[in-house]
């Protein structure tokens, strides 16, 4: 298998069917450097406009509609000593009467200590002078070209992936996307040094990364929504609005996964999910919300 060092010459604010920037074989590894959600690189130079400019697309030989693209997130290393967030909760995550009292959101800078893998506010605010957080890298926006020749803004998400902002999509995780077009056409970007559930201020700590991913084709593995696996859990993801529809998509995908991959009947899967399922909120800021349905591997039957 080959390792490719991919240096983009342009970036995309939509995920769609467009000429490939790189072609690789099934199972190859790609190392690439991302810019931040506003389009700034590791030197602080603006290379593109927001929202969430993506690297890609990457064409994977052998990927065809009806397959799944397997994305192993092998490594994420921050390439800049600074990041940014917004300063105030998004209006849609608080009660309507509270919105009028929220301060105006401002861009807030964070300092990234790459040697010690920590982040802190560059100018601490009252009550948080000692706040230092661990770097916990994640990919905010990634996925494959959607069906029907669509080109969809990187501000949102769907069956193809996109701007899900799910904090478990980091090093050590494997993510599967349904393939809709030949070559899959994989995009990635919008990486965060850390982020809480929901991206409830509209950002994580937005910064730049060098990312290493391995891209493989699972032939004839028909899935409808993104799936993932970590060392401890299996995960399915639904993207929609309202939030309950995203939960329905994620739960339906998990029901199908437990049937096809573990041989459980709908009754058996229901008993299991009813008692051990966990739901995580990915993004509740953008046009489509993200819900992840998660089951610990320790509860699963042996395959």
Phi, psi and omega in degrees: 000146186258145171255125181253135171260109188256114176251108182296147172253351175207164183229163187230135175262007172228154172252118185193185180278112181207166182304139182291138174273340180207139175242132182226165175274157175305125178094358178288160179251142179236131173247124183214157178251130181263160168257171186276178187297339178264358176098011181264142183268189184292344177263002181081016179264133180281118182257342183201172176261161174279173005269141167051061178299134186256146165280143176129196356279154177254125180268124180254117182301134177093347179283128181223157176309136184099348174268177171236141175265123179265123182243109176265118179273102189272324188200141173221120182236121178296143184244011182216153181267011181218155173213178179217155172223174163272160191264349190222147177305144176294146184297334183277001179253004176235168178299145183306321182289344179278337186301319184295340182263356179288141174295161176293130181291139178235155173289128182241132181268143176237147177260129179254118176268097185291332180291319183258001178056053177227160173230150177208157175299132180294325174235096185302147177257162183306131179092347183235028185297328182261010185289114174229127185244152177285144169295127182224080192296149177205154174265122181280321187224120175197159181164196185237164179301132179285176183284168171063024178069018182290149169236111191246137183306142175287003174281346187227192187210169180192203180300331183280354187105232180099214189274074185272331176051048180259121193288350176272002176272070181225190182306135182095349178268150172240132183236139176246137175240142172294142179264130182247339183225160178301133180086353180069316182059082186268136178236152172205156178171201174052062184262148184238142175286331175193155176197140173280169177301139173090344187048054194281355168257007179088358177210161154267196169281098187284126180203192184248150184220155159261124185241139173242122178230148171252130185244121184227156180255124171264102185294137175053030172262094184278117174232158183255332182224163178302143174235160181208165177214136171242184179300331188248340192224157162252148191218141169234151188232135172240139180236120182187175172217128013283177186298325182294330177291322175299318177297319179297316178300314182296319181291319178298319179295322177294320177302317179293320179299314181295330178286309187282323185267335185237359174072019181278142171287169178296327178292313180298315179298323180294318177300315181296308183296323183301335185247336186238356183295148172233139177247133175246145175264120178278284183234127173236025181252323190270176185305320174251135178272159181237130173234134176251133176259123191231135178231129178292137182299333183296343180265355188274147174292154178289132179272000000 
